[in-house]
Amino acid sequence: MLLLLFFVLLIQFFTYWIFEPLAFFLEYVLEIRFLPIIALIGLILLFSSKNIEKQ
């Protein structure tokens, strides 16, 4: 039982250690104040494609 508890705590520790920086970064980037900047960059990338069909 203690061995099982040890493995569960070990898995939880490594999961936190791996995904916590990613979650912190996404929380920082996706804050509502950065939404206009992200939308502007997305629109620039969307309309700056060099493969636009010529009419």
N, C-alpha and C positions, 0 to 999 in steps of 0.2 A: 504494500500500500504506500509506504514511504517512497519506494522507488518510482512508482507511478506518479506520485505528487512531485517528485524531483524532476521527472521528465516533462511534466506539464508546465511547471514553473520555468524550466529551461527553454521550452518552446515559446512560451509567452515572452520571455526576456529577449530572445533572438528576434522574434517577430516585431517587438517594440523597437529594438535596436536598428532593424533594417528599414521599417516603414515609417518611423517617427520623423526622420529628416525630410522624407518625401511629403508626408502629410503637412509638416510645418511650411515647406516651400509652397505647396499648392494653396494652403490657407493664406499665405502672404500674397501670392500672385493674384489669386482670384477674389481678392477683396473688392468691394463695390467701387472703390475710388479708382481702381485700375481698369475697370471695365471699358471706359471710353478709349483708353490707350490700346487695350487688347483688340477692341472692335476696329479701331483705325488701322492697326497693323494687319488684321485679317482682311480688311477691305483692300488695302494696298497690295497684299499678296494675291488676292483674288483677281484684281483687275490688272496686275502687272504681268500676266502670263504672256509668254512669247509665242504661244501656240494658238493665238486667236485667229480664227478663220478670216481670210481676207475676202471682202465682198466685191 
